[in-house]
Every structure is written in C-alpha cells, then in structure tokens.
Amino acid sequence: MNRKIKLVINPFWYYLNQHLCDPQSVWNMSLFWHLYKIKLLNKCWNKECSQQSHPYL
C-alpha cells in the first residue's frame, strides 16, 4: 500500500473503531486528529530514546 494512503487511512480507522461508551472517546474529527498526532509523536520520541539508550537491541 502506498505510504501516504496508509498514513491517512490508519488514523481514520482508529477514529471509527473507538468504543461507543468510552468516556475518553473523541468524536470531533479535528480534535481526534490533533490528539492522534501528539500520541504518535510521543510514541516515536519514546522509541527513539529507547534506541539511544540501548543501541544494540
């Protein structure tokens, strides 16, 4: 699959698969997109930090 398409479809899929009764569900698409990018940035940051501390793992 084309990487650009995957980057757009993946967050949209997460948006559609939120739990209906979960109080942490975000139904505003722009807010969801903003929070998704923040979570993704944190995840990448943590991954990068862990690789720097253990470069041979």
CHARMM internal coordinates of N, CA and C (Angstrom, degrees):
IC EDIT
DIST 1 N 1 CA 1.4450
DIST 1 CA 1 C 1.5254
ANGL 1 N 1 CA 1 C 108.51
DIST 1 C 2 N 1.2947
ANGL 1 CA 1 C 2 N 115.20
DIHE 1 N 1 CA 1 C 2 N 144.95
DIST 2 N 2 CA 1.4483
ANGL 1 C 2 N 2 CA 120.45
DIHE 1 CA 1 C 2 N 2 CA 178.62
DIST 2 CA 2 C 1.5325
ANGL 2 N 2 CA 2 C 109.63
DIHE 1 C 2 N 2 CA 2 C -62.96
DIST 2 C 3 N 1.3217
ANGL 2 CA 2 C 3 N 116.73
DIHE 2 N 2 CA 2 C 3 N 135.13
DIST 3 N 3 CA 1.4665
ANGL 2 C 3 N 3 CA 121.32
DIHE 2 CA 2 C 3 N 3 CA -175.30
DIST 3 CA 3 C 1.5281
ANGL 3 N 3 CA 3 C 112.38
DIHE 2 C 3 N 3 CA 3 C -61.10
DIST 3 C 4 N 1.3201
ANGL 3 CA 3 C 4 N 118.23
DIHE 3 N 3 CA 3 C 4 N -39.62
DIST 4 N 4 CA 1.4680
ANGL 3 C 4 N 4 CA 120.98
DIHE 3 CA 3 C 4 N 4 CA -179.94
DIST 4 CA 4 C 1.5256
ANGL 4 N 4 CA 4 C 111.00
DIHE 3 C 4 N 4 CA 4 C -64.75
DIST 4 C 5 N 1.3013
ANGL 4 CA 4 C 5 N 116.24
DIHE 4 N 4 CA 4 C 5 N -40.80
DIST 5 N 5 CA 1.4651
ANGL 4 C 5 N 5 CA 119.73
DIHE 4 CA 4 C 5 N 5 CA 178.52
DIST 5 CA 5 C 1.5220
ANGL 5 N 5 CA 5 C 109.97
DIHE 4 C 5 N 5 CA 5 C -65.48
DIST 5 C 6 N 1.3169
ANGL 5 CA 5 C 6 N 116.49
DIHE 5 N 5 CA 5 C 6 N -41.81
DIST 6 N 6 CA 1.4618
ANGL 5 C 6 N 6 CA 120.65
DIHE 5 CA 5 C 6 N 6 CA 179.88
DIST 6 CA 6 C 1.5241
ANGL 6 N 6 CA 6 C 111.11
DIHE 5 C 6 N 6 CA 6 C -63.04
DIST 6 C 7 N 1.3274
ANGL 6 CA 6 C 7 N 117.92
DIHE 6 N 6 CA 6 C 7 N -37.84
DIST 7 N 7 CA 1.4621
ANGL 6 C 7 N 7 CA 121.03
DIHE 6 CA 6 C 7 N 7 CA 179.73
DIST 7 CA 7 C 1.5206
ANGL 7 N 7 CA 7 C 112.03
DIHE 6 C 7 N 7 CA 7 C -66.50
DIST 7 C 8 N 1.3108
ANGL 7 CA 7 C 8 N 117.80
DIHE 7 N 7 CA 7 C 8 N -26.48
DIST 8 N 8 CA 1.4631
ANGL 7 C 8 N 8 CA 121.14
DIHE 7 CA 7 C 8 N 8 CA 178.63
DIST 8 CA 8 C 1.5229
ANGL 8 N 8 CA 8 C 110.90
DIHE 7 C 8 N 8 CA 8 C -88.27
DIST 8 C 9 N 1.3127
ANGL 8 CA 8 C 9 N 117.64
DIHE 8 N 8 CA 8 C 9 N -40.15
DIST 9 N 9 CA 1.4667
ANGL 8 C 9 N 9 CA 121.28
DIHE 8 CA 8 C 9 N 9 CA -176.29
DIST 9 CA 9 C 1.5241
ANGL 9 N 9 CA 9 C 111.48
DIHE 8 C 9 N 9 CA 9 C -71.57
DIST 9 C 10 N 1.3008
ANGL 9 CA 9 C 10 N 117.49
DIHE 9 N 9 CA 9 C 10 N -38.77
DIST 10 N 10 CA 1.4564
ANGL 9 C 10 N 10 CA 121.15
DIHE 9 CA 9 C 10 N 10 CA -176.35
DIST 10 CA 10 C 1.5365
ANGL 10 N 10 CA 10 C 112.79
DIHE 9 C 10 N 10 CA 10 C -58.40
DIST 10 C 11 N 1.3310
ANGL 10 CA 10 C 11 N 120.79
DIHE 10 N 10 CA 10 C 11 N -52.07
DIST 11 N 11 CA 1.4698
ANGL 10 C 11 N 11 CA 119.39
DIHE 10 CA 10 C 11 N 11 CA 178.07
DIST 11 CA 11 C 1.5301
ANGL 11 N 11 CA 11 C 112.54
DIHE 10 C 11 N 11 CA 11 C -64.83
DIST 11 C 12 N 1.3211
ANGL 11 CA 11 C 12 N 115.89
DIHE 11 N 11 CA 11 C 12 N -35.43
DIST 12 N 12 CA 1.4600
ANGL 11 C 12 N 12 CA 118.87
DIHE 11 CA 11 C 12 N 12 CA 178.30
DIST 12 CA 12 C 1.5228
ANGL 12 N 12 CA 12 C 110.44
DIHE 11 C 12 N 12 CA 12 C -63.55
DIST 12 C 13 N 1.3065
ANGL 12 CA 12 C 13 N 117.37
DIHE 12 N 12 CA 12 C 13 N -38.65
DIST 13 N 13 CA 1.4644
ANGL 12 C 13 N 13 CA 122.01
DIHE 12 CA 12 C 13 N 13 CA 177.36
DIST 13 CA 13 C 1.5282
ANGL 13 N 13 CA 13 C 110.09
DIHE 12 C 13 N 13 CA 13 C -63.74
DIST 13 C 14 N 1.3345
ANGL 13 CA 13 C 14 N 117.61
DIHE 13 N 13 CA 13 C 14 N -42.71
DIST 14 N 14 CA 1.4656
ANGL 13 C 14 N 14 CA 120.98
DIHE 13 CA 13 C 14 N 14 CA 176.98
DIST 14 CA 14 C 1.5254
ANGL 14 N 14 CA 14 C 110.92
DIHE 13 C 14 N 14 CA 14 C -62.49
DIST 14 C 15 N 1.3084
ANGL 14 CA 14 C 15 N 116.52
DIHE 14 N 14 CA 14 C 15 N -38.12
DIST 15 N 15 CA 1.4595
ANGL 14 C 15 N 15 CA 121.10
DIHE 14 CA 14 C 15 N 15 CA 178.10
DIST 15 CA 15 C 1.5315
ANGL 15 N 15 CA 15 C 110.55
DIHE 14 C 15 N 15 CA 15 C -62.41
DIST 15 C 16 N 1.3054
ANGL 15 CA 15 C 16 N 116.76
DIHE 15 N 15 CA 15 C 16 N -45.35
DIST 16 N 16 CA 1.4647
ANGL 15 C 16 N 16 CA 120.69
DIHE 15 CA 15 C 16 N 16 CA -178.47
DIST 16 CA 16 C 1.5239
ANGL 16 N 16 CA 16 C 112.88
DIHE 15 C 16 N 16 CA 16 C -70.94
DIST 16 C 17 N 1.3060
ANGL 16 CA 16 C 17 N 117.71
DIHE 16 N 16 CA 16 C 17 N -25.22
DIST 17 N 17 CA 1.4636
ANGL 16 C 17 N 17 CA 121.33
DIHE 16 CA 16 C 17 N 17 CA -176.66
DIST 17 CA 17 C 1.5234
ANGL 17 N 17 CA 17 C 113.90
DIHE 16 C 17 N 17 CA 17 C -97.78
DIST 17 C 18 N 1.2975
ANGL 17 CA 17 C 18 N 117.28
DIHE 17 N 17 CA 17 C 18 N 20.41
DIST 18 N 18 CA 1.4614
ANGL 17 C 18 N 18 CA 119.55
DIHE 17 CA 17 C 18 N 18 CA 175.42
DIST 18 CA 18 C 1.5302
ANGL 18 N 18 CA 18 C 109.27
DIHE 17 C 18 N 18 CA 18 C -70.58
DIST 18 C 19 N 1.3106
ANGL 18 CA 18 C 19 N 115.46
DIHE 18 N 18 CA 18 C 19 N 151.93
DIST 19 N 19 CA 1.4616
ANGL 18 C 19 N 19 CA 120.06
DIHE 18 CA 18 C 19 N 19 CA 176.40
DIST 19 CA 19 C 1.5256
ANGL 19 N 19 CA 19 C 109.25
DIHE 18 C 19 N 19 CA 19 C -71.67
DIST 19 C 20 N 1.3025
ANGL 19 CA 19 C 20 N 115.63
DIHE 19 N 19 CA 19 C 20 N 138.46
DIST 20 N 20 CA 1.4610
ANGL 19 C 20 N 20 CA 120.02
DIHE 19 CA 19 C 20 N 20 CA -176.16
DIST 20 CA 20 C 1.5238
ANGL 20 N 20 CA 20 C 112.89
DIHE 19 C 20 N 20 CA 20 C -69.38
DIST 20 C 21 N 1.3077
ANGL 20 CA 20 C 21 N 117.44
DIHE 20 N 20 CA 20 C 21 N -37.91
DIST 21 N 21 CA 1.4649
ANGL 20 C 21 N 21 CA 120.95
DIHE 20 CA 20 C 21 N 21 CA -174.64
DIST 21 CA 21 C 1.5209
ANGL 21 N 21 CA 21 C 113.40
DIHE 20 C 21 N 21 CA 21 C -99.77
DIST 21 C 22 N 1.2953
ANGL 21 CA 21 C 22 N 116.73
DIHE 21 N 21 CA 21 C 22 N 7.17
DIST 22 N 22 CA 1.4608
ANGL 21 C 22 N 22 CA 120.27
DIHE 21 CA 21 C 22 N 22 CA -179.54
DIST 22 CA 22 C 1.5306
ANGL 22 N 22 CA 22 C 109.48
DIHE 21 C 22 N 22 CA 22 C -76.52
DIST 22 C 23 N 1.3342
ANGL 22 CA 22 C 23 N 118.46
DIHE 22 N 22 CA 22 C 23 N 127.15
DIST 23 N 23 CA 1.4696
ANGL 22 C 23 N 23 CA 119.85
DIHE 22 CA 22 C 23 N 23 CA 179.90
DIST 23 CA 23 C 1.5273
ANGL 23 N 23 CA 23 C 113.29
DIHE 22 C 23 N 23 CA 23 C -67.41
DIST 23 C 24 N 1.3245
ANGL 23 CA 23 C 24 N 117.76
DIHE 23 N 23 CA 23 C 24 N -16.43
DIST 24 N 24 CA 1.4604
ANGL 23 C 24 N 24 CA 120.24
DIHE 23 CA 23 C 24 N 24 CA 179.46
DIST 24 CA 24 C 1.5292
ANGL 24 N 24 CA 24 C 112.85
DIHE 23 C 24 N 24 CA 24 C -92.62
DIST 24 C 25 N 1.3058
ANGL 24 CA 24 C 25 N 117.83
DIHE 24 N 24 CA 24 C 25 N 3.58
DIST 25 N 25 CA 1.4633
ANGL 24 C 25 N 25 CA 120.63
DIHE 24 CA 24 C 25 N 25 CA 177.56
DIST 25 CA 25 C 1.5200
ANGL 25 N 25 CA 25 C 109.68
DIHE 24 C 25 N 25 CA 25 C -68.37
DIST 25 C 26 N 1.3111
ANGL 25 CA 25 C 26 N 115.52
DIHE 25 N 25 CA 25 C 26 N 139.97
DIST 26 N 26 CA 1.4618
ANGL 25 C 26 N 26 CA 121.57
DIHE 25 CA 25 C 26 N 26 CA 179.74
DIST 26 CA 26 C 1.5215
ANGL 26 N 26 CA 26 C 107.34
DIHE 25 C 26 N 26 CA 26 C -114.83
DIST 26 C 27 N 1.3324
ANGL 26 CA 26 C 27 N 117.47
DIHE 26 N 26 CA 26 C 27 N 117.34
DIST 27 N 27 CA 1.4602
ANGL 26 C 27 N 27 CA 120.61
DIHE 26 CA 26 C 27 N 27 CA -175.48
DIST 27 CA 27 C 1.5138
ANGL 27 N 27 CA 27 C 112.73
DIHE 26 C 27 N 27 CA 27 C -101.02
DIST 27 C 28 N 1.3004
ANGL 27 CA 27 C 28 N 117.11
DIHE 27 N 27 CA 27 C 28 N -6.85
DIST 28 N 28 CA 1.4577
ANGL 27 C 28 N 28 CA 120.43
DIHE 27 CA 27 C 28 N 28 CA 173.41
DIST 28 CA 28 C 1.5286
ANGL 28 N 28 CA 28 C 107.17
DIHE 27 C 28 N 28 CA 28 C -83.42
DIST 28 C 29 N 1.3301
ANGL 28 CA 28 C 29 N 116.67
DIHE 28 N 28 CA 28 C 29 N 117.74
DIST 29 N 29 CA 1.4663
ANGL 28 C 29 N 29 CA 120.38
DIHE 28 CA 28 C 29 N 29 CA -173.06
DIST 29 CA 29 C 1.5282
ANGL 29 N 29 CA 29 C 112.29
DIHE 28 C 29 N 29 CA 29 C -63.06
DIST 29 C 30 N 1.3032
ANGL 29 CA 29 C 30 N 118.76
DIHE 29 N 29 CA 29 C 30 N -40.16
DIST 30 N 30 CA 1.4705
ANGL 29 C 30 N 30 CA 120.40
DIHE 29 CA 29 C 30 N 30 CA -179.68
DIST 30 CA 30 C 1.5258
ANGL 30 N 30 CA 30 C 111.08
DIHE 29 C 30 N 30 CA 30 C -67.71
DIST 30 C 31 N 1.3142
ANGL 30 CA 30 C 31 N 117.35
DIHE 30 N 30 CA 30 C 31 N -39.33
DIST 31 N 31 CA 1.4622
ANGL 30 C 31 N 31 CA 120.39
DIHE 30 CA 30 C 31 N 31 CA 176.64
DIST 31 CA 31 C 1.5288
ANGL 31 N 31 CA 31 C 110.24
DIHE 30 C 31 N 31 CA 31 C -67.30
DIST 31 C 32 N 1.3135
ANGL 31 CA 31 C 32 N 116.63
DIHE 31 N 31 CA 31 C 32 N -41.55
DIST 32 N 32 CA 1.4599
ANGL 31 C 32 N 32 CA 120.05
DIHE 31 CA 31 C 32 N 32 CA 177.16
DIST 32 CA 32 C 1.5255
ANGL 32 N 32 CA 32 C 110.60
DIHE 31 C 32 N 32 CA 32 C -59.68
DIST 32 C 33 N 1.3212
ANGL 32 CA 32 C 33 N 116.90
DIHE 32 N 32 CA 32 C 33 N -44.89
DIST 33 N 33 CA 1.4622
ANGL 32 C 33 N 33 CA 121.31
DIHE 32 CA 32 C 33 N 33 CA -179.74
DIST 33 CA 33 C 1.5257
ANGL 33 N 33 CA 33 C 110.49
DIHE 32 C 33 N 33 CA 33 C -61.48
DIST 33 C 34 N 1.3067
ANGL 33 CA 33 C 34 N 116.93
DIHE 33 N 33 CA 33 C 34 N -42.12
DIST 34 N 34 CA 1.4665
ANGL 33 C 34 N 34 CA 121.86
DIHE 33 CA 33 C 34 N 34 CA 178.45
DIST 34 CA 34 C 1.5327
ANGL 34 N 34 CA 34 C 110.75
DIHE 33 C 34 N 34 CA 34 C -62.63
DIST 34 C 35 N 1.3137
ANGL 34 CA 34 C 35 N 117.58
DIHE 34 N 34 CA 34 C 35 N -48.08
DIST 35 N 35 CA 1.4621
ANGL 34 C 35 N 35 CA 121.54
DIHE 34 CA 34 C 35 N 35 CA 179.96
DIST 35 CA 35 C 1.5257
ANGL 35 N 35 CA 35 C 111.64
DIHE 34 C 35 N 35 CA 35 C -66.70
DIST 35 C 36 N 1.3169
ANGL 35 CA 35 C 36 N 116.09
DIHE 35 N 35 CA 35 C 36 N -35.44
DIST 36 N 36 CA 1.4630
ANGL 35 C 36 N 36 CA 119.91
DIHE 35 CA 35 C 36 N 36 CA 178.16
DIST 36 CA 36 C 1.5283
ANGL 36 N 36 CA 36 C 110.43
DIHE 35 C 36 N 36 CA 36 C -63.58
DIST 36 C 37 N 1.3172
ANGL 36 CA 36 C 37 N 117.67
DIHE 36 N 36 CA 36 C 37 N -43.31
DIST 37 N 37 CA 1.4674
ANGL 36 C 37 N 37 CA 120.75
DIHE 36 CA 36 C 37 N 37 CA 179.41
DIST 37 CA 37 C 1.5212
ANGL 37 N 37 CA 37 C 111.33
DIHE 36 C 37 N 37 CA 37 C -64.87
DIST 37 C 38 N 1.3128
ANGL 37 CA 37 C 38 N 117.26
DIHE 37 N 37 CA 37 C 38 N -36.94
DIST 38 N 38 CA 1.4662
ANGL 37 C 38 N 38 CA 120.51
DIHE 37 CA 37 C 38 N 38 CA 177.41
DIST 38 CA 38 C 1.5293
ANGL 38 N 38 CA 38 C 110.29
DIHE 37 C 38 N 38 CA 38 C -65.80
DIST 38 C 39 N 1.3218
ANGL 38 CA 38 C 39 N 117.30
DIHE 38 N 38 CA 38 C 39 N -45.42
DIST 39 N 39 CA 1.4697
ANGL 38 C 39 N 39 CA 120.47
DIHE 38 CA 38 C 39 N 39 CA 178.41
DIST 39 CA 39 C 1.5239
ANGL 39 N 39 CA 39 C 111.38
DIHE 38 C 39 N 39 CA 39 C -62.44
DIST 39 C 40 N 1.3116
ANGL 39 CA 39 C 40 N 116.25
DIHE 39 N 39 CA 39 C 40 N -40.85
DIST 40 N 40 CA 1.4598
ANGL 39 C 40 N 40 CA 120.11
DIHE 39 CA 39 C 40 N 40 CA 178.94
DIST 40 CA 40 C 1.5288
ANGL 40 N 40 CA 40 C 111.13
DIHE 39 C 40 N 40 CA 40 C -64.81
DIST 40 C 41 N 1.3181
ANGL 40 CA 40 C 41 N 116.94
DIHE 40 N 40 CA 40 C 41 N -41.07
DIST 41 N 41 CA 1.4586
ANGL 40 C 41 N 41 CA 120.96
DIHE 40 CA 40 C 41 N 41 CA 177.59
DIST 41 CA 41 C 1.5250
ANGL 41 N 41 CA 41 C 110.84
DIHE 40 C 41 N 41 CA 41 C -63.06
DIST 41 C 42 N 1.3242
ANGL 41 CA 41 C 42 N 117.57
DIHE 41 N 41 CA 41 C 42 N -43.96
DIST 42 N 42 CA 1.4701
ANGL 41 C 42 N 42 CA 120.94
DIHE 41 CA 41 C 42 N 42 CA 177.25
DIST 42 CA 42 C 1.5225
ANGL 42 N 42 CA 42 C 111.47
DIHE 41 C 42 N 42 CA 42 C -62.13
DIST 42 C 43 N 1.3103
ANGL 42 CA 42 C 43 N 116.03
DIHE 42 N 42 CA 42 C 43 N -41.45
DIST 43 N 43 CA 1.4621
ANGL 42 C 43 N 43 CA 120.35
DIHE 42 CA 42 C 43 N 43 CA 179.35
DIST 43 CA 43 C 1.5321
ANGL 43 N 43 CA 43 C 110.65
DIHE 42 C 43 N 43 CA 43 C -63.11
DIST 43 C 44 N 1.3131
ANGL 43 CA 43 C 44 N 117.17
DIHE 43 N 43 CA 43 C 44 N -44.90
DIST 44 N 44 CA 1.4703
ANGL 43 C 44 N 44 CA 120.78
DIHE 43 CA 43 C 44 N 44 CA 178.62
DIST 44 CA 44 C 1.5211
ANGL 44 N 44 CA 44 C 110.78
DIHE 43 C 44 N 44 CA 44 C -65.93
DIST 44 C 45 N 1.3100
ANGL 44 CA 44 C 45 N 116.53
DIHE 44 N 44 CA 44 C 45 N -39.69
DIST 45 N 45 CA 1.4608
ANGL 44 C 45 N 45 CA 120.63
DIHE 44 CA 44 C 45 N 45 CA 179.49
DIST 45 CA 45 C 1.5326
ANGL 45 N 45 CA 45 C 110.30
DIHE 44 C 45 N 45 CA 45 C -62.21
DIST 45 C 46 N 1.3246
ANGL 45 CA 45 C 46 N 116.84
DIHE 45 N 45 CA 45 C 46 N -47.03
DIST 46 N 46 CA 1.4676
ANGL 45 C 46 N 46 CA 120.86
DIHE 45 CA 45 C 46 N 46 CA 178.92
DIST 46 CA 46 C 1.5183
ANGL 46 N 46 CA 46 C 111.45
DIHE 45 C 46 N 46 CA 46 C -63.25
DIST 46 C 47 N 1.2956
ANGL 46 CA 46 C 47 N 116.61
DIHE 46 N 46 CA 46 C 47 N -38.60
DIST 47 N 47 CA 1.4581
ANGL 46 C 47 N 47 CA 120.25
DIHE 46 CA 46 C 47 N 47 CA 178.74
DIST 47 CA 47 C 1.5253
ANGL 47 N 47 CA 47 C 110.44
DIHE 46 C 47 N 47 CA 47 C -65.15
DIST 47 C 48 N 1.3207
ANGL 47 CA 47 C 48 N 116.95
DIHE 47 N 47 CA 47 C 48 N -42.30
DIST 48 N 48 CA 1.4567
ANGL 47 C 48 N 48 CA 121.30
DIHE 47 CA 47 C 48 N 48 CA 179.19
DIST 48 CA 48 C 1.5213
ANGL 48 N 48 CA 48 C 110.87
DIHE 47 C 48 N 48 CA 48 C -65.25
DIST 48 C 49 N 1.3215
ANGL 48 CA 48 C 49 N 117.65
DIHE 48 N 48 CA 48 C 49 N -41.50
DIST 49 N 49 CA 1.4686
ANGL 48 C 49 N 49 CA 121.29
DIHE 48 CA 48 C 49 N 49 CA 179.16
DIST 49 CA 49 C 1.5207
ANGL 49 N 49 CA 49 C 110.93
DIHE 48 C 49 N 49 CA 49 C -65.06
DIST 49 C 50 N 1.3091
ANGL 49 CA 49 C 50 N 117.47
DIHE 49 N 49 CA 49 C 50 N -40.19
DIST 50 N 50 CA 1.4625
ANGL 49 C 50 N 50 CA 119.63
DIHE 49 CA 49 C 50 N 50 CA -179.74
DIST 50 CA 50 C 1.5254
ANGL 50 N 50 CA 50 C 110.70
DIHE 49 C 50 N 50 CA 50 C -68.36
DIST 50 C 51 N 1.3069
ANGL 50 CA 50 C 51 N 118.03
DIHE 50 N 50 CA 50 C 51 N -33.44
DIST 51 N 51 CA 1.4636
ANGL 50 C 51 N 51 CA 120.73
DIHE 50 CA 50 C 51 N 51 CA 177.81
DIST 51 CA 51 C 1.5212
ANGL 51 N 51 CA 51 C 111.20
DIHE 50 C 51 N 51 CA 51 C -70.99
DIST 51 C 52 N 1.3190
ANGL 51 CA 51 C 52 N 117.37
DIHE 51 N 51 CA 51 C 52 N -32.22
DIST 52 N 52 CA 1.4580
ANGL 51 C 52 N 52 CA 120.12
DIHE 51 CA 51 C 52 N 52 CA 178.69
DIST 52 CA 52 C 1.5213
ANGL 52 N 52 CA 52 C 110.93
DIHE 51 C 52 N 52 CA 52 C -72.44
DIST 52 C 53 N 1.3055
ANGL 52 CA 52 C 53 N 117.29
DIHE 52 N 52 CA 52 C 53 N -35.39
DIST 53 N 53 CA 1.4578
ANGL 52 C 53 N 53 CA 119.35
DIHE 52 CA 52 C 53 N 53 CA -179.09
DIST 53 CA 53 C 1.5308
ANGL 53 N 53 CA 53 C 111.90
DIHE 52 C 53 N 53 CA 53 C -77.28
DIST 53 C 54 N 1.3345
ANGL 53 CA 53 C 54 N 117.26
DIHE 53 N 53 CA 53 C 54 N -27.16
DIST 54 N 54 CA 1.4688
ANGL 53 C 54 N 54 CA 122.38
DIHE 53 CA 53 C 54 N 54 CA 178.53
DIST 54 CA 54 C 1.5314
ANGL 54 N 54 CA 54 C 108.48
DIHE 53 C 54 N 54 CA 54 C -132.40
DIST 54 C 55 N 1.3098
ANGL 54 CA 54 C 55 N 118.13
DIHE 54 N 54 CA 54 C 55 N 74.47
DIST 55 N 55 CA 1.4703
ANGL 54 C 55 N 55 CA 119.34
DIHE 54 CA 54 C 55 N 55 CA -172.95
DIST 55 CA 55 C 1.5210
ANGL 55 N 55 CA 55 C 114.72
DIHE 54 C 55 N 55 CA 55 C -68.08
DIST 55 C 56 N 1.3263
ANGL 55 CA 55 C 56 N 118.39
DIHE 55 N 55 CA 55 C 56 N -16.64
DIST 56 N 56 CA 1.4603
ANGL 55 C 56 N 56 CA 119.72
DIHE 55 CA 55 C 56 N 56 CA -175.90
DIST 56 CA 56 C 1.5200
ANGL 56 N 56 CA 56 C 113.10
DIHE 55 C 56 N 56 CA 56 C -101.75
DIST 56 C 57 N 1.3154
ANGL 56 CA 56 C 57 N 118.07
DIHE 56 N 56 CA 56 C 57 N 9.70
DIST 57 N 57 CA 1.4665
ANGL 56 C 57 N 57 CA 120.13
DIHE 56 CA 56 C 57 N 57 CA 178.45
DIST 57 CA 57 C 1.4992
ANGL 57 N 57 CA 57 C 110.88
DIHE 56 C 57 N 57 CA 57 C -88.56
END
COOR INIT
IC SEED 1 N 1 CA 1 C
IC BUILD
